[in-house]
Amino acid sequence: MEPPAAPLAPVETLLLAARRSPLVAFLLLISIPVELAGQQPTARPQQPDCAAFAQMAGMFNQMGPMYETMTQAMVEGTLKALERPEVVDRLAAFTRRYYEALIRQGFTKDEALQIVAGVGIPALKNTR
């Protein structure tokens, strides 16, 4: 047996009725600007106080060692993968294909070489 359905909020009830009747949809549509005009502007969010800043600084100090450990593990894993000969072969094949594709796209051999040399090892590049 299914649990009883939760009662619909007034907005959900209006939207359901609007789906069933074009007249309700039209009336709902023309009443929206009136409703919005009657609303009071909301207050600006409060600026964090010194205690909130101190709490955030404490969280960052706690998270720092975790990020350092994660970064070290990622670098170690990347270097370990790059030690495998099949990975180096794949990187070389990629670099060759990239160089040749640049030439096919209209770059001179010197321009293509500069671009490929600037890329270096793609696995070690920082993404921005």
Residue frames as qw, qx, qy, qz and C-alpha x, y, z in Angstrom:
[[0.000, 0.890, 0.457, 0.000, 0.00, 0.00, 0.00],
 [0.413, 0.464, -0.025, 0.783, 1.36, 3.42, -0.94],
 [0.236, -0.403, -0.467, 0.751, 1.72, 6.10, 1.71],
 [0.198, 0.863, 0.451, -0.113, -0.79, 8.97, 1.45],
 [0.481, 0.525, 0.126, 0.691, 0.32, 11.79, -0.81],
 [0.298, -0.347, -0.306, 0.835, 1.59, 14.91, 0.88],
 [0.223, 0.851, 0.419, -0.223, -0.73, 17.92, 0.57],
 [0.543, 0.474, 0.226, 0.656, 0.20, 20.25, -2.28],
 [0.235, -0.394, -0.166, 0.873, 1.49, 23.73, -1.57],
 [0.357, 0.747, 0.318, -0.462, -0.65, 26.57, -2.96],
 [0.165, 0.664, -0.488, -0.543, 1.82, 27.24, -5.78],
 [0.129, -0.119, 0.955, 0.241, 1.89, 23.56, -6.76],
 [0.353, 0.515, 0.736, -0.261, -1.93, 23.49, -6.76],
 [0.321, 0.781, 0.001, -0.536, -2.03, 26.51, -9.08],
 [0.069, 0.515, -0.724, -0.454, 0.53, 25.00, -11.43],
 [0.250, 0.129, 0.958, 0.046, -1.39, 21.73, -11.56],
 [0.369, 0.682, 0.521, -0.357, -4.61, 23.59, -12.34],
 [0.198, 0.746, -0.286, -0.568, -2.81, 25.69, -14.98],
 [0.109, -0.252, 0.888, 0.368, -1.71, 22.53, -16.77],
 [0.250, 0.370, 0.894, -0.039, -5.31, 21.33, -16.96],
 [0.224, 0.836, 0.491, -0.095, -7.00, 24.56, -18.02],
 [0.467, 0.370, 0.171, 0.785, -5.74, 27.19, -20.47],
 [0.200, -0.838, -0.205, -0.465, -7.93, 29.81, -18.76],
 [0.707, -0.688, -0.027, 0.160, -6.27, 29.14, -15.39],
 [0.730, -0.022, 0.149, 0.667, -2.86, 29.29, -17.05],
 [0.229, 0.630, 0.218, 0.710, -3.72, 32.66, -18.61],
 [0.419, -0.851, -0.136, -0.286, -5.04, 34.10, -15.36],
 [0.802, -0.472, 0.027, 0.366, -2.00, 32.83, -13.50],
 [0.622, 0.235, 0.179, 0.725, 0.29, 34.39, -16.10],
 [0.059, 0.715, 0.156, 0.679, -1.29, 37.84, -15.92],
 [0.584, -0.789, -0.119, -0.151, -1.38, 37.78, -12.11],
 [0.828, -0.111, -0.147, 0.531, 2.35, 37.14, -11.68],
 [0.329, 0.426, -0.074, 0.839, 3.50, 40.75, -12.26],
 [0.431, -0.699, -0.097, -0.562, 0.85, 42.00, -9.79],
 [0.870, -0.457, -0.158, 0.097, 2.07, 39.55, -7.15],
 [0.725, 0.075, -0.113, 0.675, 5.71, 40.48, -7.70],
 [0.084, 0.608, 0.014, 0.789, 4.93, 44.21, -7.51],
 [0.590, -0.693, -0.108, -0.400, 3.31, 43.74, -4.13],
 [0.873, -0.234, -0.261, 0.339, 6.31, 42.05, -2.56],
 [0.277, -0.939, 0.189, 0.081, 8.65, 43.96, -0.32],
 [0.538, 0.638, -0.525, 0.164, 12.33, 43.99, -1.27],
 [0.898, -0.311, -0.255, 0.179, 14.34, 41.46, 0.66],
 [0.358, -0.889, 0.266, 0.104, 17.04, 42.58, 3.04],
 [0.493, 0.657, -0.566, 0.071, 20.66, 42.26, 1.98],
 [0.898, -0.189, -0.363, 0.163, 22.44, 39.23, 3.41],
 [0.463, -0.868, 0.172, 0.047, 24.47, 39.99, 6.49],
 [0.448, 0.677, -0.553, 0.187, 28.23, 40.23, 6.16],
 [0.845, -0.202, -0.446, 0.213, 30.10, 37.52, 8.06],
 [0.356, -0.905, 0.170, -0.159, 31.45, 38.71, 11.37],
 [0.062, 0.701, -0.696, 0.143, 34.90, 38.14, 12.88],
 [0.633, -0.218, 0.698, -0.252, 33.79, 34.89, 14.52],
 [0.863, 0.426, 0.222, -0.156, 32.65, 33.50, 11.16],
 [0.485, 0.768, -0.413, 0.058, 35.96, 34.45, 9.57],
 [0.242, -0.572, 0.750, -0.227, 37.86, 32.82, 12.41],
 [0.800, 0.036, 0.551, -0.235, 35.78, 29.66, 12.02],
 [0.792, 0.606, -0.023, -0.066, 36.46, 29.56, 8.25],
 [0.213, 0.766, -0.591, 0.132, 40.19, 30.09, 8.82],
 [0.519, -0.370, 0.731, -0.244, 40.19, 27.20, 11.28],
 [0.877, 0.289, 0.347, -0.167, 38.51, 24.94, 8.71],
 [0.616, 0.738, -0.274, 0.029, 41.08, 25.87, 6.06],
 [0.099, -0.673, 0.705, -0.198, 43.90, 25.13, 8.51],
 [0.707, -0.119, 0.661, -0.222, 42.41, 21.67, 9.14],
 [0.835, 0.492, 0.222, -0.110, 41.90, 20.96, 5.44],
 [0.214, 0.852, -0.457, -0.140, 45.38, 22.10, 4.36],
 [0.317, -0.434, 0.842, 0.040, 47.22, 18.91, 5.39],
 [0.705, 0.298, 0.630, -0.131, 44.57, 16.78, 3.68],
 [0.576, 0.802, -0.002, -0.155, 44.99, 18.71, 0.39],
 [0.004, 0.758, -0.645, -0.103, 48.77, 18.43, 0.65],
 [0.528, -0.166, 0.832, -0.030, 48.51, 14.66, 1.11],
 [0.703, 0.535, 0.445, -0.148, 46.11, 14.34, -1.84],
 [0.397, 0.867, -0.250, -0.168, 48.36, 16.43, -4.10],
 [0.191, -0.593, 0.779, 0.075, 51.42, 14.39, -3.19],
 [0.636, 0.091, 0.763, -0.073, 49.55, 11.16, -3.89],
 [0.646, 0.712, 0.211, -0.176, 48.40, 12.46, -7.29],
 [0.225, 0.835, -0.484, -0.137, 51.92, 13.50, -8.30],
 [0.372, -0.388, 0.843, 0.001, 53.36, 10.20, -7.13],
 [0.701, 0.325, 0.620, -0.138, 50.69, 8.28, -9.04],
 [0.546, 0.816, -0.045, -0.186, 51.35, 10.30, -12.21],
 [0.043, 0.740, -0.665, -0.093, 55.10, 9.76, -12.00],
 [0.542, -0.150, 0.824, -0.066, 54.60, 6.05, -11.35],
 [0.719, 0.541, 0.409, -0.153, 52.35, 5.79, -14.43],
 [0.406, 0.866, -0.257, -0.141, 54.90, 7.68, -16.55],
 [0.301, -0.568, 0.761, 0.089, 57.58, 5.14, -15.61],
 [0.746, 0.185, 0.638, -0.050, 55.72, 2.42, -17.51],
 [0.250, -0.209, 0.619, 0.715, 57.11, 1.99, -21.06],
 [0.173, 0.505, 0.783, 0.319, 53.66, 1.51, -22.63],
 [0.041, -0.883, -0.356, 0.303, 52.52, 4.87, -21.24],
 [0.223, -0.618, 0.329, 0.679, 55.61, 6.60, -22.64],
 [0.254, 0.098, 0.779, 0.564, 54.94, 4.97, -26.03],
 [0.099, 0.731, 0.671, 0.069, 51.34, 6.20, -25.99],
 [0.126, -0.855, -0.089, 0.494, 52.45, 9.74, -25.11],
 [0.259, -0.371, 0.555, 0.698, 54.96, 9.69, -27.97],
 [0.206, 0.373, 0.806, 0.412, 52.30, 8.47, -30.41],
 [0.004, 0.855, 0.485, -0.182, 49.93, 11.20, -29.22],
 [0.205, -0.728, 0.160, 0.634, 52.62, 13.86, -29.62],
 [0.258, -0.083, 0.707, 0.653, 53.37, 12.69, -33.18],
 [0.126, 0.595, 0.757, 0.240, 49.66, 12.70, -34.10],
 [0.102, -0.869, -0.288, 0.390, 49.23, 16.16, -32.57],
 [0.247, -0.523, 0.395, 0.714, 52.22, 17.53, -34.52],
 [0.193, 0.138, 0.787, 0.569, 50.92, 16.04, -37.79],
 [0.047, 0.741, 0.669, -0.008, 47.39, 17.33, -37.16],
 [0.132, -0.793, -0.059, 0.592, 48.73, 20.85, -36.62],
 [0.185, -0.289, 0.596, 0.726, 50.51, 20.70, -39.97],
 [0.126, 0.414, 0.834, 0.343, 47.33, 19.42, -41.66],
 [0.042, -0.834, -0.501, 0.230, 45.47, 22.37, -40.17],
 [0.371, 0.866, 0.102, 0.320, 47.86, 24.80, -41.88],
 [0.439, -0.845, 0.258, 0.162, 50.62, 25.41, -39.34],
 [0.500, 0.674, -0.541, 0.047, 54.17, 25.37, -40.66],
 [0.839, -0.051, -0.493, 0.226, 56.48, 22.62, -39.40],
 [0.309, 0.241, -0.455, 0.800, 58.30, 25.15, -37.20],
 [0.444, -0.356, 0.105, -0.815, 55.04, 26.50, -35.75],
 [0.881, -0.214, -0.324, -0.270, 53.77, 22.96, -35.09],
 [0.704, 0.080, -0.531, 0.465, 57.05, 22.03, -33.42],
 [0.029, 0.317, -0.370, 0.873, 56.89, 25.11, -31.17],
 [0.664, -0.329, -0.047, -0.670, 53.31, 24.31, -30.16],
 [0.908, -0.118, -0.400, -0.025, 54.08, 20.65, -29.44],
 [0.539, 0.181, -0.506, 0.649, 57.25, 21.58, -27.54],
 [0.202, -0.384, 0.235, -0.870, 55.25, 24.11, -25.52],
 [0.809, -0.315, -0.217, -0.446, 52.74, 21.45, -24.49],
 [0.098, -0.501, 0.808, -0.293, 55.43, 19.16, -23.11],
 [0.151, -0.113, -0.980, 0.058, 54.02, 16.12, -21.34],
 [0.400, -0.432, -0.352, -0.728, 50.22, 16.56, -21.40],
 [0.675, -0.447, -0.586, 0.039, 49.73, 14.50, -18.23],
 [0.519, -0.308, -0.358, 0.712, 51.81, 16.98, -16.22],
 [0.049, 0.368, 0.176, 0.912, 50.22, 20.18, -17.52],
 [0.060, 0.323, 0.602, -0.728, 48.14, 22.24, -15.16],
 [0.067, 0.592, 0.682, 0.423, 44.56, 22.75, -16.39],
 [0.053, -0.029, -0.194, 0.979, 43.21, 26.25, -16.11]]
